[in-house]
Amino acid sequence: MELVLNYNLNNWSMKKLKWTMLAVLTLAVLSISFVACSSSDDDDRGDGTGVVGVWEGKSGTIDTVVATFRSNGTGTMDWEIIDDETYYSTESFSYVKDSETSGIMTVKRADDDSSSRGSSGSSTYILTYSISGNTMTLTKSSGRILATLTRR
């Protein structure tokens, strides 16, 4: 009888040890995952060089634009456009770097009924960007400068 009872206690202890080890291992893997995810957010702020980060400036004399370049090759441009009225527009884009200071952007404009112009539909256009110090110039394919931005 003592042998059977001793075997059951040892068997129960091994099961408990296996489950405890599994729980500790799972906790370790999850904590490493959380730390790894948070560091990728810092990449989108940029390091003060290159294109990644937030840029702000003017288009013409009255329209303002804030362009956010993410490290994954995408971004957004938020426009405040002053015409007869003030309205806001957000455009998404993807970009390809030619170098650390220049590249090409493919911008998708989604015109919706939330703008004061009330148009609907979408269009795509191409821009080039070039960086000199903390200044970025966005140029249309016609060669006309669309906006001049500074690093935020």
Secondary structure, 3 states (H helix, E strand, C coil): CHHHHHHHHHHHHHHHHHHHHHHHHHHHHHHHHHHHHHHHHHHCCCCCCCCCEEEEEEECCCEEEEEEECCCCEEEEEEEEECCCEEEEEEEEEEEEEECCEEEEEEEEEECCCCCCCCCEEEEEEEEEEEECCEEEEEECCCCEEEEEEEC
